[in-house]
C-alpha cells in the first residue's frame, strides 16, 4: 500500500497528469505499461529468496542525458530514472548506460533494469563473468549500449526507464550516467576507434549503401591481448554483447590483432547490421596463458585491466566483374598450355614427316648408302655414337623395319628374332599372368647371376615379357582410379557438411581462411582458394593426353615391329604415367575440398595425393632402368596407405606426444634400412630367421678377414646419402616434434625424391649420356617455377597449428587482380611446376631411343 501511494503521488506531480494539456495517449499508455511492469518487478524482487523485503520508498526522477547521478540504494528504497529522446527514421543514435559502484564489500548485488518500448535490458553489479572451469571474474564498472529498434515514423519520442534496486540492507553508493553515442553508425572506408572491455562491450550499426552488396568488416588492434570477439548480428533486440552470449546468433570470430568478416547484403533483410566487439574474460581461446585455478570453488578472481583499444573499418568487397576476371585469368593461364602443346605437336609431326621423306630408300641404292645396321659397322662402345640423336636417326623405324632381319653379334644375349619378339603383340593381355610367363622363376641361378653383376645394363633388367609388364604397370592406373573414387566421395560429403555448419552456426573459428582475401560465392566462403586449384586438374588432364599420344605412337611402332621400339632405349611402360596424371588431377580436387574449410582435421585431404605423387615419381625413376624388379601396384599402394595411416595418427596423437615420436622414428629408420638393403642387392636377399647369421658372415668375410670395399659403389653412395638424410630427418622429428606432422611427413617424401632425382641425373651424365634440349628446357623452367612457388608457399597466410585468432594475424590482402592471394599463386605455380616435373621424367631419357638396351647402364 505504501508502494502504490508513493507511485501515485509521484505520478500526480509529473507534468501532464492533471487537468489541462498533457502528453499524447501513446505516451500515457507507455507510462501505464511501465507502472504495471514496475509493480511486477518490485514485487518479485522483494520476495526473492523466500524472504519478504518491504520496500518503503520508490523514487522516480526525470533524468537527463550526459549527467552523472550519484545515489545510494538499499533494500528499503528503489530509484527509477526516466529518460526520453527523439528517434528519427533516417538517423540512428545510440544510447549508452554506464554504471559504477563506489562501495566495497557489499553483501548483495545491485540490479539495474532498463525498460524500453520494445526491449528490456538487465544486469547486476558486480557483474560476474565466468571463464574456463567456472572461474568467476567480478566487474564493478559496467557500460552497455541500448538496443535501438527501428521506427516507422519520421520522428518519434521514446521513453525508457532505468530501475535501480537491491536486497542489501546497507546503503550502496553508485554512479549512473546515460549518454548519446554520436558515432553510432559506421561509414564506408572510414576508420573508427574505440575502447572495449569485458564489462563494457561496444557495438555499432552499419547500413549498406546503394550499389554495394558485399562488404568486409576489418577490426584491428595494436595489442595482442586481451583476447576479443567480433560479431556480426542482425538489427534486432536483444543484442548479444557479453562474453557468455556473443556466440548465440550471427557470425563471430576470436581475434588478437586482426579480424575480418565478409558480410553480404542478402543475409540481412534490413540492409544493415550491428558490428559487436566483446573482450573475453580470459585469453586461452586466443592462445594466451590461463590464470591459476582458485583455491576455493566460489572464489572471485580479479581480472585486472582488460581494456583494449580497437579500430574498425568497413570496406566494399570486390564486384562481380572481378569474379569474372579472376575466372577468365585462371582459365587463360592453363588453357595456354593446351595451345602450346598443340603447337609443339604440330611442329613435331611436321619434323617427323620431313624426316620420313629423307629416309625414303630408292630401289637402286646400295645397303651401305642406306645406313642399314645389318651392313654397317657397329661401334665398339655405346658412347662411340657421338650423338644419340644421330644414332636415333640411323635406327629410324622406316629404315629398320625392312632391313632388321639380322643383328650384330655385339648385342649379346639380347639377340633375338624381331618376328618372335613381335609375334604375340596381338594376343589378349587378359589371359596373361606374370607368374606363367616369368621364365626367370625357372632359372633362379641365372637370375642371381644376372642381377648381381658388378655392371648392370637395362637389358639385364628388362628380360620379362613386355605384355606381362605392360599389364603389371597398367594396374597402377586402375588402382589409383579406384582409390580416387572411394576417397573423394566421402571427402566431398564431409567438406559440404563443414561449410554448412559454418554457415548455420556462424562460427568463423572452424575454418582457417585468409579472411582479408576470402571471396564468397554461393555457399562457399573462399571461392578464390578453390578456383586456383583448377590448374592441377587441367594440367593433369593435359599430361594424360600427352601420355596417351606417346602410348599410341609406341603401340603403332610395336605393331609394325619397329626395331627402336622393340630393342632400343628405355622400355616404354605408360601405366605409371597414367597414374601420375590421375594423382595430379585428384590433388587438385582434394586440395579444393580442403580449402572449402581448411583446418587440421581435413588437412589430410590436401596431402594424401601429394604422398602418392612423390611415391609414384620415385617408382617411375626406378622403373626406367629396372622394369623387371620394380614394385607391383599392390605393394606400392599398400606402402603409401601405411604412410597415410601414420599421417592420420600424427595429426591426432602426435602433438607433443613423445611416445609416438619415438615409435615413428624407430619405424622410419628401420624402413630406411630395409629399403636400402633391397635396393643394394636388387631384391636378391631374404628377410628370414637366418638374416642375422648371414649378416655376421658378411662382416666376418668382408670386414674382419679382409677389408674389401663395396661391390656396387654407385649404389652405395646413393644409399649412404639417403640414410644420412633420413636419419637426420628422424632425429629432427624426435627432438623438435613439429606440430604439423603431415607436412613433416611430406618433407621426408620430397627430400628422398629430390635426392634420387639428383643421383639419377648425375649418374646419367657420368655414364656419358646427354640431356636433350627439350628436356633441359623443361628442367630449367621447372626449377625456376618451383623456386617462385615455394616463395609464395612459405608466406604463411594462415596456420591451423595455432589458434584461429593467432592464425588471423598472418592474414594479408589480395595481391593479384584483387582476387587471388599468395596461396592462390602457390596453387598456380605448383601445378605448373608439377606438370613440368612430370614432363622432365617423361623426356629426360629420350636421347636413348636409338641406343640398344645392352649398352644402357642400369643405376
KOLBA-76591 format. One record per residue (C-alpha): x, y, z; residue in one letter. Coordinates in steps of 0.5 Angstrom, whole numbers, padded with zeros to 4 digits, always signed. Example, Ala and Ser with C-alpha at 12.3 -4.5 7.8 and 13.67 -1.06 7.14 Angstrom:
% KOLBA-76591
+0025-0009+0016A +0027-0002+0014S 
% end
This chain:
% KOLBA-76591
+0000+0000+0000X +0006+0005+0002X +0009+0003-0005X +0002+0004-0009X +0001+0011-0005X +0008+0013-0007X +0008+0012-0014X +0001+0015-0014X +0004+0022-0011X +0010+0022-0016X +0005+0020-0022X +0001+0026-0020X +0006+0031-0019X +0009+0030-0026X +0007+0035-0032X +0001+0033-0036X -0002+0028-0031X -0007+0033-0028X -0012+0037-0032X -0010+0041-0038X -0006+0040-0044X -0002+0034-0043X +0002+0028-0046X -0001+0024-0052X -0005+0018-0051X +0001+0014-0053X +0006+0017-0048X +0000+0016-0043X +0000+0008-0045X +0007+0008-0044X +0007+0010-0037X +0002+0006-0035X +0005+0000-0038X +0011+0002-0035X +0008+0002-0028X +0005-0005-0029X +0012-0007-0030X +0015-0004-0025X +0010-0007-0020X +0011-0014-0022X +0019-0013-0022X +0019-0010-0015X +0014-0015-0012X +0018-0021-0015X +0025-0018-0013X +0022-0016-0006X +0020-0024-0005X +0027-0027-0008X +0030-0032-0003X +0023-0033+0000X +0024-0027+0005X +0019-0021+0004X +0023-0015+0004X +0019-0009+0005X +0021-0003+0000X +0018+0003+0004X +0020+0008-0002X +0020+0009-0009X +0023+0015-0012X +0022+0017-0019X +0027+0022-0022X +0027+0026-0029X +0034+0025-0031X +0038+0028-0037X +0043+0025-0042X +0050+0027-0040X +0049+0028-0033X +0053+0024-0028X +0048+0022-0022X +0051+0020-0015X +0046+0016-0011X +0045+0011-0005X +0041+0005-0006X +0038+0000+0000X +0033-0006+0001X +0028+0000+0003X +0029+0004-0003X +0028+0004-0010X +0030+0009-0015X +0027+0010-0022X +0031+0015-0027X +0026+0017-0033X +0029+0019-0040X +0026+0021-0046X +0029+0022-0053X +0027+0023-0060X +0028+0018-0065X +0029+0019-0073X +0028+0014-0078X +0033+0017-0082X +0038+0018-0077X +0041+0013-0072X +0043+0015-0065X +0046+0010-0060X +0045+0011-0052X +0050+0008-0047X +0049+0007-0040X +0055+0007-0035X +0054+0005-0028X +0060+0005-0023X +0059+0002-0016X +0063+0006-0011X +0062+0002-0005X +0066-0004-0003X +0065-0011+0000X +0057-0010+0000X +0053-0016+0001X +0048-0017-0004X +0049-0014-0012X +0045-0008-0015X +0040-0010-0020X +0040-0005-0026X +0034-0006-0031X +0033-0001-0037X +0026-0002-0040X +0025+0001-0047X +0019+0001-0051X +0021-0006-0054X +0026-0009-0050X +0029-0010-0043X +0036-0010-0041X +0038-0012-0034X +0045-0013-0031X +0048-0013-0024X +0054-0010-0021X +0058-0013-0019X +0058-0017-0026X +0060-0024-0025X +0063-0027-0032X +0065-0034-0032X +0071-0037-0035X +0074-0044-0036X +0073-0049-0030X +0068-0044-0028X +0073-0039-0026X +0069-0032-0023X +0071-0025-0025X +0067-0019-0022X +0067-0012-0025X +0064-0006-0021X +0064-0002-0027X +0059-0003-0033X +0058+0000-0039X +0052-0002-0044X +0049+0000-0051X +0042+0000-0051X +0039-0003-0057X +0035+0001-0062X +0029-0002-0065X +0027+0001-0072X +0022+0006-0072X +0017+0007-0078X +0015+0014-0076X +0019+0020-0079X +0020+0022-0072X +0018+0020-0065X +0019+0021-0058X +0021+0015-0054X +0021+0014-0046X +0026+0009-0043X +0027+0008-0035X +0033+0006-0031X +0031+0002-0025X +0036+0001-0019X +0035-0004-0013X +0038-0008-0009X +0037-0013-0003X +0042-0011+0001X +0040-0007+0008X +0046-0003+0008X +0047+0003+0003X +0051+0002-0003X +0054+0008-0007X +0053+0008-0015X +0054+0013-0020X +0050+0013-0026X +0051+0016-0033X +0047+0016-0039X +0050+0019-0046X +0049+0019-0053X +0053+0016-0058X +0054+0021-0063X +0058+0016-0068X +0054+0010-0067X +0054+0009-0075X +0060+0007-0078X +0061+0009-0085X +0065+0006-0091X +0072+0007-0092X +0072+0011-0085X +0076+0008-0079X +0073+0009-0072X +0077+0008-0066X +0074+0006-0059X +0076+0002-0053X +0072-0004-0050X +0073-0009-0044X +0069-0015-0042X +0064-0011-0038X +0064-0005-0043X +0063-0008-0050X +0061-0004-0056X +0057-0005-0062X +0056+0000-0068X +0051+0000-0074X +0053+0000-0081X +0048+0001-0087X +0049-0002-0094X +0050+0004-0099X +0047+0004-0105X +0050-0001-0110X +0054-0005-0105X +0052-0012-0104X +0058-0014-0100X +0063-0011-0095X +0069-0013-0091X +0069-0011-0084X +0076-0011-0081X +0078-0010-0074X +0085-0008-0072X +0089-0007-0065X +0096-0006-0063X +0096-0010-0057X +0095-0018-0058X +0092-0019-0051X +0087-0019-0048X +0083-0023-0053X +0077-0021-0056X +0071-0023-0060X +0068-0019-0066X +0061-0021-0068X +0056-0019-0074X +0049-0019-0072X +0042-0017-0075X +0039-0011-0073X +0034-0014-0067X +0034-0014-0060X +0037-0016-0055X +0044-0015-0058X +0048-0021-0055X +0054-0017-0053X +0057-0021-0047X +0063-0026-0047X +0058-0031-0045X +0053-0030-0050X +0056-0027-0056X +0056-0033-0060X +0049-0034-0059X +0047-0031-0066X +0050-0028-0072X +0057-0029-0075X +0063-0029-0070X +0071-0030-0069X +0076-0029-0064X +0082-0024-0065X +0088-0022-0062X +0091-0016-0067X +0087-0018-0073X +0080-0020-0075X +0076-0019-0081X +0069-0022-0083X +0066-0021-0090X +0058-0019-0090X +0053-0020-0096X +0047-0016-0096X +0043-0022-0098X +0044-0025-0091X +0041-0018-0088X +0034-0016-0090X +0034-0010-0086X +0040-0008-0091X +0044-0006-0084X +0047-0010-0079X +0051-0009-0072X +0059-0010-0071X +0059-0012-0064X +0066-0012-0060X +0067-0016-0054X +0073-0017-0050X +0074-0024-0047X +0075-0025-0039X +0081-0030-0041X +0086-0031-0046X +0086-0038-0047X +0082-0038-0053X +0087-0034-0057X +0093-0038-0055X +0095-0034-0049X +0096-0036-0042X +0091-0039-0037X +0090-0036-0030X +0091-0040-0024X +0086-0044-0021X +0083-0041-0015X +0084-0045-0008X +0076-0044-0007X +0071-0046-0012X +0067-0040-0011X +0073-0035-0010X +0073-0029-0014X +0079-0027-0019X +0081-0020-0020X +0081-0020-0028X +0086-0013-0027X +0086-0008-0033X +0083-0012-0039X +0081-0006-0044X +0083-0006-0051X +0084+0000-0056X +0081-0002-0063X +0080+0000-0070X +0074-0002-0074X +0073+0000-0082X +0068-0003-0087X +0071-0003-0094X +0067-0005-0100X +0069-0012-0103X +0070-0014-0110X +0065-0013-0115X +0062-0019-0120X +0067-0016-0125X +0073-0018-0121X +0070-0025-0120X +0069-0026-0128X +0076-0023-0129X +0079-0028-0124X +0076-0034-0127X +0078-0032-0134X +0085-0031-0132X +0085-0038-0129X +0083-0041-0135X +0087-0037-0139X +0093-0039-0136X +0092-0046-0136X +0089-0047-0143X +0095-0043-0146X +0099-0050-0144X +0094-0053-0148X +0095-0049-0154X +0103-0049-0153X +0102-0057-0153X +0098-0057-0159X +0103-0052-0163X +0109-0056-0161X +0106-0063-0163X +0104-0060-0170X +0112-0058-0171X +0114-0065-0168X +0109-0068-0173X +0112-0063-0179X +0119-0065-0177X +0118-0073-0177X +0114-0072-0184X +0121-0069-0186X +0125-0074-0183X +0121-0080-0186X +0122-0077-0193X +0129-0076-0192X +0129-0084-0190X +0125-0086-0196X +0130-0091-0200X +0131-0091-0207X +0131-0098-0210X +0138-0097-0214X +0141-0095-0207X +0146-0100-0204X +0146-0102-0197X +0152-0098-0195X +0148-0092-0197X +0142-0093-0193X +0145-0094-0186X +0143-0101-0186X +0145-0103-0179X +0146-0110-0182X +0151-0108-0186X +0155-0102-0183X +0160-0102-0177X +0157-0102-0170X +0161-0098-0165X +0165-0102-0160X +0162-0098-0155X +0155-0095-0154X +0158-0088-0153X +0162-0088-0160X +0156-0086-0163X +0158-0079-0162X +0151-0076-0162X +0145-0080-0159X +0140-0076-0164X +0144-0078-0170X +0144-0085-0168X +0137-0085-0167X +0136-0082-0174X +0141-0088-0176X +0136-0093-0173X +0130-0090-0176X +0124-0094-0176X +0122-0094-0183X +0130-0096-0185X +0130-0101-0179X +0123-0105-0181X +0125-0107-0188X +0133-0109-0186X +0133-0111-0179X +0132-0119-0180X +0139-0120-0177X +0143-0116-0172X +0150-0115-0170X +0153-0120-0165X +0155-0115-0161X +0148-0115-0158X +0150-0121-0154X +0145-0125-0150X +0139-0120-0152X +0140-0122-0159X +0133-0125-0162X +0129-0125-0168X +0124-0119-0169X +0119-0123-0171X +0119-0127-0165X +0119-0121-0161X +0113-0118-0164X +0110-0125-0165X +0105-0124-0160X +0103-0117-0159X +0096-0118-0162X +0095-0123-0156X +0090-0121-0151X +0093-0119-0145X +0087-0121-0140X +0090-0128-0141X +0097-0127-0139X +0099-0128-0132X +0106-0125-0129X +0108-0132-0126X +0106-0136-0132X +0111-0132-0137X +0116-0130-0132X +0122-0135-0134X +0127-0132-0129X +0123-0136-0124X +0125-0143-0127X +0132-0141-0127X +0134-0138-0121X +0141-0139-0121X +0141-0134-0128X +0137-0129-0124X +0142-0129-0119X +0148-0128-0123X +0145-0123-0128X +0142-0118-0122X +0149-0119-0118X +0154-0117-0124X +0158-0111-0122X +0156-0107-0128X +0149-0108-0130X +0145-0106-0136X +0138-0104-0138X +0138-0111-0142X +0139-0115-0136X +0133-0112-0132X +0128-0112-0138X +0128-0119-0140X +0121-0121-0138X +0116-0121-0143X +0113-0114-0145X +0106-0116-0145X +0107-0118-0137X +0110-0112-0135X +0105-0108-0139X +0099-0111-0135X +0103-0110-0129X +0104-0103-0129X +0097-0101-0132X +0095-0104-0125X +0098-0097-0122X +0093-0093-0126X +0087-0097-0125X +0088-0098-0117X +0089-0091-0117X +0083-0089-0120X +0079-0094-0116X +0082-0091-0110X +0081-0084-0112X +0073-0085-0113X +0073-0088-0106X +0077-0083-0103X +0074-0077-0106X +0066-0078-0105X +0067-0078-0097X +0071-0072-0097X +0066-0068-0101X +0061-0070-0097X +0065-0068-0091X +0067-0061-0093X +0060-0060-0095X +0058-0061-0088X +0064-0057-0085X +0061-0051-0090X +0054-0052-0088X +0056-0052-0080X +0060-0045-0081X +0054-0042-0085X +0049-0044-0080X +0053-0043-0073X +0056-0037-0076X +0063-0040-0072X +0068-0037-0076X +0074-0040-0072X +0072-0047-0075X +0076-0045-0082X +0083-0042-0082X +0082-0038-0088X +0086-0032-0090X +0080-0027-0088X +0083-0021-0092X +0082-0024-0098X +0077-0029-0098X +0071-0028-0103X +0065-0032-0102X +0061-0035-0108X +0054-0038-0106X +0055-0042-0100X +0063-0042-0101X +0066-0038-0096X +0073-0037-0100X +0072-0039-0107X +0078-0036-0110X +0082-0041-0106X +0078-0047-0109X +0078-0044-0116X +0086-0043-0116X +0086-0051-0116X +0084-0051-0123X +0091-0052-0125X +0092-0058-0122X +0086-0061-0126X +0087-0058-0132X +0095-0060-0133X +0094-0067-0130X +0089-0068-0136X +0094-0065-0141X +0099-0069-0138X +0095-0075-0139X +0093-0073-0146X +0101-0073-0148X +0102-0080-0145X +0096-0082-0149X +0099-0079-0155X +0106-0083-0154X +0103-0089-0152X +0099-0089-0158X +0105-0088-0162X +0109-0093-0159X +0104-0098-0160X +0104-0097-0167X +0111-0098-0167X +0110-0105-0164X +0105-0107-0169X +0110-0106-0175X +0116-0109-0171X +0120-0102-0170X +0127-0104-0168X +0127-0098-0164X +0121-0099-0160X +0123-0107-0159X +0130-0107-0157X +0133-0099-0156X +0132-0094-0151X +0129-0094-0144X +0123-0099-0144X +0116-0096-0145X +0111-0097-0140X +0106-0092-0139X +0102-0095-0133X +0106-0090-0128X +0105-0084-0132X +0097-0085-0133X +0097-0086-0125X +0102-0080-0124X +0097-0075-0128X +0091-0078-0125X +0094-0077-0118X +0095-0069-0120X +0088-0069-0122X +0086-0072-0115X +0091-0067-0112X +0087-0061-0115X +0080-0064-0113X +0082-0065-0106X +0086-0059-0105X +0080-0055-0107X +0076-0059-0102X +0081-0058-0096X +0080-0050-0098X +0073-0051-0097X +0074-0051-0090X +0082-0051-0088X +0083-0054-0081X +0088-0059-0078X +0082-0065-0078X +0082-0065-0086X +0089-0063-0088X +0090-0070-0090X +0086-0069-0096X +0091-0064-0098X +0097-0068-0097X +0095-0075-0099X +0096-0075-0106X +0102-0071-0105X +0105-0077-0102X +0102-0081-0108X +0105-0076-0113X +0112-0077-0109X +0112-0084-0109X +0110-0085-0116X +0115-0081-0118X +0121-0085-0115X +0118-0091-0117X +0118-0088-0124X +0125-0086-0124X +0127-0093-0121X +0123-0097-0126X +0126-0093-0132X +0132-0098-0131X +0130-0103-0127X +0123-0105-0130X +0123-0113-0128X +0124-0111-0121X +0120-0105-0120X +0115-0106-0114X +0108-0108-0116X +0102-0103-0115X +0099-0107-0109X +0106-0107-0106X +0107-0099-0107X +0100-0097-0105X +0100-0101-0099X +0106-0098-0097X +0103-0091-0099X +0097-0093-0095X +0102-0094-0089X +0104-0087-0090X +0098-0084-0090X +0096-0088-0084X +0102-0085-0080X +0100-0078-0082X +0093-0079-0079X +0096-0082-0073X +0101-0076-0073X +0096-0071-0073X +0091-0074-0068X +0096-0076-0063X +0103-0073-0065X +0103-0066-0062X +0108-0066-0056X +0107-0074-0055X +0114-0077-0054X +0112-0084-0054X +0109-0083-0061X +0115-0080-0064X +0120-0085-0061X +0116-0090-0065X +0115-0087-0071X +0123-0085-0071X +0125-0092-0070X +0120-0095-0076X +0123-0089-0080X +0130-0092-0079X +0128-0099-0080X +0124-0098-0086X +0130-0094-0089X +0135-0099-0087X +0130-0105-0090X +0129-0101-0097X +0137-0099-0097X +0138-0107-0097X +0133-0108-0102X +0136-0103-0107X +0143-0105-0106X +0142-0113-0107X +0137-0111-0113X +0132-0116-0109X +0137-0122-0108X +0136-0122-0101X +0131-0125-0096X +0129-0123-0089X +0128-0129-0085X +0131-0133-0079X +0138-0133-0082X +0139-0126-0083X +0143-0125-0077X +0147-0131-0079X +0148-0128-0086X +0150-0121-0083X +0155-0124-0079X +0158-0128-0084X +0159-0122-0089X +0162-0118-0083X +0167-0123-0082X +0169-0124-0089X +0169-0117-0092X +0171-0113-0086X +0175-0118-0081X +0179-0123-0085X +0180-0118-0091X +0178-0111-0092X +0174-0110-0098X +0170-0104-0101X +0163-0105-0103X +0162-0108-0110X +0157-0103-0112X +0160-0097-0111X +0155-0092-0114X +0149-0095-0111X +0153-0095-0104X +0154-0087-0105X +0146-0086-0106X +0144-0091-0100X +0149-0088-0095X +0147-0081-0097X +0140-0083-0097X +0141-0086-0090X +0144-0079-0087X +0138-0075-0090X +0133-0080-0087X +0137-0081-0080X +0137-0073-0080X +0130-0072-0081X +0128-0078-0076X +0133-0074-0071X +0130-0067-0072X +0123-0070-0071X +0125-0074-0065X +0128-0067-0062X +0123-0062-0065X +0117-0066-0065X +0114-0061-0070X +0106-0060-0069X +0105-0060-0077X +0106-0068-0077X +0103-0068-0084X +0108-0063-0087X +0114-0066-0084X +0112-0073-0087X +0111-0070-0094X +0118-0066-0093X +0121-0073-0092X +0118-0076-0098X +0120-0070-0102X +0127-0070-0100X +0128-0077-0102X +0125-0076-0109X +0130-0070-0110X +0136-0074-0107X +0134-0080-0112X +0133-0075-0118X +0140-0071-0117X +0143-0078-0116X +0140-0080-0123X +0142-0074-0127X +0149-0075-0124X +0149-0082-0126X +0146-0081-0133X +0152-0075-0134X +0157-0079-0131X +0155-0085-0136X +0156-0081-0142X +0149-0080-0144X +0147-0073-0145X +0140-0069-0144X +0137-0067-0150X +0135-0059-0151X +0127-0060-0150X +0129-0064-0143X +0134-0059-0141X +0129-0053-0142X +0124-0057-0138X +0129-0058-0132X +0131-0051-0132X +0124-0048-0133X +0121-0053-0127X +0127-0051-0123X +0125-0043-0123X +0118-0044-0122X +0119-0049-0116X +0123-0043-0113X +0118-0038-0114X +0112-0043-0112X +0116-0044-0105X +0117-0037-0104X +0109-0036-0104X +0108-0042-0100X +0112-0040-0094X +0109-0033-0094X +0104-0037-0089X +0097-0033-0089X +0094-0038-0084X +0096-0044-0080X +0092-0049-0076X +0098-0050-0072X +0096-0044-0068X +0089-0042-0065X +0084-0038-0070X +0086-0032-0067X +0093-0032-0068X +0092-0035-0075X +0089-0029-0077X +0095-0025-0075X +0098-0028-0081X +0092-0026-0086X +0094-0021-0092X +0090-0017-0097X +0090-0020-0104X +0096-0019-0109X +0093-0021-0116X +0087-0018-0119X +0084-0016-0112X +0082-0023-0112X +0088-0028-0111X +0093-0028-0105X +0100-0031-0104X +0097-0038-0103X +0093-0038-0109X +0099-0036-0113X +0103-0042-0110X +0097-0046-0113X +0098-0043-0120X +0106-0044-0120X +0106-0051-0116X +0101-0054-0121X +0105-0051-0127X +0112-0054-0123X +0109-0061-0122X +0107-0061-0129X +0114-0059-0131X +0117-0064-0127X +0112-0070-0130X +0115-0068-0137X +0122-0068-0134X +0121-0075-0132X +0118-0077-0139X +0123-0074-0143X +0130-0074-0140X +0132-0081-0143X +0129-0079-0150X +0137-0079-0152X +0137-0086-0151X +0132-0088-0156X +0137-0090-0161X +0141-0094-0156X +0141-0101-0155X +0139-0103-0148X +0145-0108-0147X +0149-0101-0148X +0145-0097-0143X +0147-0097-0136X +0143-0099-0130X +0144-0095-0124X 
% end
